[in-house]
């Protein structure tokens, strides 16, 4: 429910207190509701990054869409990558509403992406040189994404929560698709198994990085803390990473694959997984846009965007003429 | 089923399957590169439907003992493909991962031409005396209406907007006209296809297409070329193809061919 009119007579401080009470009472904030700039900015950061990650996330898999081995796999991976684009669209719509007071549009989001001001998930900066990578991405990257997105389902921002609900439903199909791809390779020829193991080796560190560093110590940011305060999220990066390991390490072993980390084990006493820390310095560089495939994928996005500028111009002109 | 009937039927089924398969493949290369995100999502739906149609036809061929559907799609040489050459042309210069300079105008016109024809053809196939094919046509037609609407909308908008857009579209129209004849033909067994009751006559369908396209052209004030649609780059129905088909087949079968021992993917 909108509370725009009822708040009109309050000072900013009172508005903020009212807002925080709503957060503490687990009320949902809607697009038209009063919100502190800080909250709005956190949301914009979170949701544009999420949305653009979905769109850039189409690229590592896109490589394998035309090459998918069978008719069935071709249809499935097309549907899957289309879903990711659809998620991007859904999220950008949510972000666009939040950007309105700043007079910004999707065009600004795209330009921020091209100038590397807007970051996207580390995993989508990585190469995917074989069909095995397509399988590992669909199984484990999507698996990791499900964990972090499910955690945010109860987010305090209503429109984001509703978008996530739909996204999570579709993601569960993706992880089944991923499981099926992985299973076919794991049960296949020595060559197919080798392809799968090599892909897992490539993706292990990026997967650990996916959840972000344990604390602000590693990267010096406070976004996680803020997001917890505003109940945009409910778990820390490390809690999610532990969940991921608990869920997937046994499955990986069951398939007869090995995890490329000799130190990985579950410490019964501490009740947690011990693992080789990823290189957080490398992580920082990757999300800054200096990963192995960052420039190439951004160039692909940018050149296709520029190449079709005439189409968007034509559509705008056509709409103008129709008014 | 006489041997002659079967031979002509499989010829027709390969034309139908390969048209949709190659067309959907070229469409799938656009994924992530369409003019805007909404179109990316919509276009991908269309490509999935179209490839799904190809799967239906390949399965009909499989049922006739022509080999596994996946082998038919991935292991034949270009000369065995029966698609119209227009459908195999690259979307533009560059590769789908490397500096693609894809041509949206060409894509819109190619899809419009093809989908107007596909709908006419499916209507005709509903009367086919090969029952599994008539059933397939009925099923596919339910999706075809939406595809056609999609491309008609693009066509009207891009033909009636900026000068640049109009110029690009007119160029694409001329280019597609050069090879649309290769889609409209049934190839060397065309007369037999009709005589055996598999599909209405090539001439009748072509004339329906010309009438519908002329109507669309006049809506946007475009004059139909005076000559018939040609097949400047060969008749794909008879196995003549451009180098672009080799390029497509190499990509789409790369993984499938990579491990000859593999029994599944």
Interface residues (C-beta under 8 A of the other chain):
Chain A: X55 X58 X59 X62 X63 X64 X65 X66 X67 X68 X69 X70 X71 X72 X73 X74 X75 X78 X79 X81 X82 X85 X86 X88 X89 X92 X131 X184 X185 X187 X188 X189 X191 X192 X300 X301 X303 X304 X307 X308 X310 X311 X312 X313 X314 X315 X317 X318 X321
Chain B: X25 X28 X29 X31 X32 X33 X34 X35 X36 X37 X38 X40 X41 X44 X45 X47 X48 X51 X52 X54 X55 X58 X69 X70 X73 X74 X96 X97 X99 X100 X101 X102 X104 X157 X158 X160 X161 X162 X164 X165 X168 X251 X252 X254 X255 X256 X258 X259 X261 X262 X263 X264 X265
